[in-house]
Amino acid sequence: LFLAELPQGEKIDRGAAFGRIAFSCAEEDVAKVHQKAEVAGLGSILNPPVTLPTPGKADVVVTILGDPDGQEICFVGNKGFRDLSKLVEGCDFIDWDMRDKLDQAQANYEARQAAGEAK
C-alpha cells in the first residue's frame, strides 16, 4: 500500500460518494499498522485496534485511520472479514424498496435535525 499526498490545496472530488476504504490483512498486522501510524504522526487515528463482536457471527479486529485529507482507512483482520463476507442463503439480493424507505427515513431525520427538531 502506498499513500501519496495531494499537492497543497488540491482536494479529491468524491461527488456523492462517502465512507471509508477497507483493507483486509492478517489479524496481527492490524496492531502493526496502528503502531506505524502512531509513530508516523500523519493523519489521525480514529479507532485504535479493537475487536468488534458480531453476535452469531465472527468477531472482527479493526483499526481505523484518517489520512491528512480526511479519508477514513480501515484495516480489518482477514479471518473475521472473510467469515463475515460469506454468502448467507436467502440474503443474496438487495431489497430496493426497503432501501428506498430507509433512505427516505434517513433524509427526513436529517432534515428534522437540521431544523433543530431531532436529537
C-alpha positions in Angstrom: 0.0 0.0 0.0 1.4 3.4 -1.0 -0.3 6.6 0.1 0.5 9.8 -1.7 -0.1 13.3 -0.5 -2.1 15.6 -2.8 -0.4 18.9 -3.8 -1.1 21.8 -1.4 -4.7 23.0 -1.7 -5.8 20.2 -4.0 -8.9 18.2 -2.9 -10.3 14.9 -4.1 -13.8 15.3 -5.8 -15.7 12.4 -4.3 -19.0 13.5 -5.8 -21.8 11.9 -3.8 -19.5 9.1 -2.5 -18.7 8.8 1.1 -17.5 6.2 3.6 -14.1 4.6 4.0 -11.9 2.3 2.2 -11.1 -1.0 3.9 -8.2 -3.4 3.6 -8.1 -7.0 4.8 -4.9 -8.1 6.4 -3.7 -10.6 8.9 -5.1 -10.0 12.4 -1.6 -9.4 13.9 -0.9 -6.8 11.2 -3.9 -4.6 12.4 -1.9 -3.7 15.5 1.3 -3.2 13.5 -0.5 -0.8 11.1 -1.8 1.2 14.1 1.7 1.3 15.7 3.3 2.5 12.5 0.6 5.2 12.1 1.2 6.4 15.7 5.0 6.7 15.0 4.5 8.4 11.7 2.2 11.1 13.3 0.5 11.8 10.0 -3.3 12.0 9.7 -5.2 10.7 12.7 -6.1 7.5 14.5 -9.9 7.4 14.6 -10.1 4.0 16.3 -7.2 2.0 17.8 -7.3 -1.7 17.3 -10.5 -3.2 18.7 -12.3 -6.4 18.3 -15.9 -5.8 17.2 -18.3 -8.6 18.3 -21.0 -9.6 15.8 -23.4 -11.8 17.7 -23.9 -15.1 16.0 -21.1 -14.4 13.6 -17.3 -14.0 13.6 -15.8 -11.2 15.6 -13.6 -8.9 13.6 -10.4 -7.0 14.6 -10.2 -3.4 13.1 -8.3 -0.2 13.3 -9.5 3.0 11.5 -7.1 5.7 10.5 -7.7 9.1 8.9 -5.4 10.3 6.2 -4.4 14.0 6.2 -7.2 14.7 3.6 -9.8 13.2 5.9 -10.4 9.9 4.2 -11.0 7.0 6.5 -8.9 4.0 6.0 -9.9 0.8 7.8 -7.6 -2.2 8.3 -9.6 -5.3 9.1 -8.4 -8.7 10.3 -8.7 -11.2 7.4 -10.2 -14.1 9.3 -13.2 -12.2 10.7 -13.6 -10.3 7.5 -13.8 -13.5 5.4 -16.2 -15.1 7.8 -18.5 -12.1 7.7 -18.3 -11.9 3.9 -19.7 -15.4 3.3 -22.9 -15.6 1.3 -25.9 -16.4 3.5 -28.6 -18.4 1.8 -31.6 -16.2 1.1 -29.5 -13.0 1.6 -28.1 -12.8 -1.9 -30.4 -9.9 -3.1 -31.0 -6.3 -2.3 -34.5 -5.3 -1.3 -34.5 -2.0 -3.2 -38.0 -1.0 -1.9 -36.8 -1.3 1.7 -33.6 0.5 0.9 -35.6 3.4 -0.6 -37.8 3.6 2.5 -34.7 3.6 4.8 -33.0 6.3 2.6 -36.2 8.4 2.9 -36.4 7.9 6.6 -32.8 9.0 7.0 -33.4 12.1 4.8 -36.4 13.0 6.9 -34.4 12.6 10.1 -31.5 14.7 8.8 -34.0 17.4 7.7 -35.6 17.5 11.2 -32.1 17.6 12.7 -31.1 20.5 10.6 -34.2 22.3 11.6 -33.4 21.6 15.3 -36.3 19.2 15.8 -34.4 15.9 16.2 -31.9 15.0 18.9 
